[in-house]
Amino acid sequence: MDKNETPQLFTRTQKVILLVLVSTLVLGLFLVRHRRLAAAAPVTITPGSPEAYRLKIDLNTATWQEIAVLPGIGESKARAIVAERDKNGPFKSAADLSRVPGIGEKRIADLSPYVRAGQGGE
């Protein structure tokens, strides 16, 4: 061994044994966690009534991506809502959605529990 060389802490064989032990430990922990997750009871999610939801999307500040998740609204309708808002000003109420072509009274009634119109009221 050269004077400038530092001595090895572990031999090559010891390093291989350590690697095998650590790998076995990690695999064992993974399997234990996987079995616990597999044995867990499934979670059932039941939707509540629209009145139960306190979070409403503000038609005057929401992006088209946020509006697009509303029931019965897709990307093109959401973009049309934002374009109408940008062109003719903020909505005063959910009923103002009738300004958007293709949105009628039924759609507005379906959306009312999920939207509000910011500064203009509910």
C-alpha positions in Angstrom: 0.0 0.0 0.0 1.2 3.4 -0.9 1.8 6.0 1.8 -0.8 8.4 0.4 -3.5 5.7 0.1 -6.1 5.5 2.8 -7.0 2.0 4.0 -10.3 0.5 2.9 -13.0 0.3 5.6 -14.6 -2.8 4.1 -13.2 -5.6 1.9 -14.9 -6.3 -1.4 -16.6 -9.4 0.1 -17.9 -7.4 3.1 -19.3 -4.8 0.7 -21.2 -7.4 -1.3 -22.6 -9.0 1.9 -23.7 -5.6 3.2 -25.4 -4.8 -0.1 -27.3 -8.1 -0.1 -28.4 -7.5 3.5 -29.6 -4.0 2.9 -31.4 -5.0 -0.3 -33.1 -7.9 1.6 -34.2 -5.4 4.3 -35.6 -2.9 1.8 -37.4 -5.7 -0.1 -38.9 -7.0 3.2 -40.1 -3.6 4.3 -41.7 -3.1 0.8 -43.5 -6.4 1.0 -44.8 -5.8 4.5 -46.2 -2.4 3.5 -47.6 -3.9 0.3 -49.4 -6.6 2.2 -50.9 -4.0 4.7 -52.2 -1.9 1.8 -53.6 -4.9 0.0 -55.4 -6.1 3.2 -56.9 -2.7 3.9 -60.6 -2.3 3.4 -61.6 -0.4 0.3 -62.8 3.2 0.8 -66.3 3.9 -0.5 -67.0 7.5 -1.5 -70.6 8.5 -1.8 -71.4 11.9 -3.3 -73.4 14.3 -1.2 -76.1 16.7 -2.4 -74.9 19.9 -4.1 -76.0 21.8 -1.0 -73.4 19.9 1.0 -70.5 21.4 -1.0 -69.4 24.8 0.4 -66.8 25.4 -2.3 -68.2 27.2 -5.3 -66.3 28.3 -8.4 -66.3 32.0 -8.9 -67.3 32.7 -12.5 -65.5 36.0 -12.4 -62.0 34.8 -11.4 -61.9 31.1 -12.4 -59.8 29.9 -15.3 -61.3 27.9 -18.1 -59.6 24.8 -16.7 -61.5 25.3 -13.3 -64.8 26.0 -15.1 -64.4 22.9 -17.3 -64.8 20.5 -14.3 -68.3 21.7 -13.7 -71.1 19.2 -14.6 -72.1 19.5 -18.2 -69.3 21.9 -19.1 -66.4 20.9 -21.2 -63.3 22.7 -22.5 -65.1 24.5 -25.3 -68.0 25.7 -23.2 -65.5 26.8 -20.4 -63.5 28.7 -22.9 -66.7 30.4 -24.2 -67.6 31.4 -20.6 -64.2 33.0 -20.0 -64.3 34.7 -23.5 -67.7 36.2 -22.7 -66.5 37.4 -19.3 -63.4 39.0 -20.9 -65.5 40.6 -23.7 -68.5 41.9 -21.8 -67.4 42.2 -18.2 -68.0 40.2 -15.0 -71.1 38.1 -14.3 -73.5 39.5 -11.7 -75.1 36.1 -11.0 -75.2 32.6 -12.3 -78.2 33.6 -14.4 -75.8 35.8 -16.4 -74.4 32.6 -17.9 -77.3 32.9 -20.4 -75.1 35.5 -22.2 -73.0 32.5 -23.3 -74.3 30.9 -26.5 -75.5 27.3 -25.8 -76.2 27.8 -22.1 -79.8 27.9 -21.3 -82.0 27.9 -18.2 -81.7 24.2 -17.6 -77.9 24.3 -17.7 -77.9 27.3 -15.4 -80.2 25.6 -12.9 -77.8 22.5 -13.0 -74.7 24.8 -12.4 -76.2 27.1 -9.8 -75.2 24.9 -6.7 -71.6 24.9 -7.9 -71.0 28.5 -9.0 -71.1 32.0 -7.7 -70.4 35.4 -9.3 -67.9 37.0 -7.0 -68.4 40.8 -6.6 -71.8 40.7 -8.3 -73.4 38.4 -5.7 -74.3 34.8 -5.6 
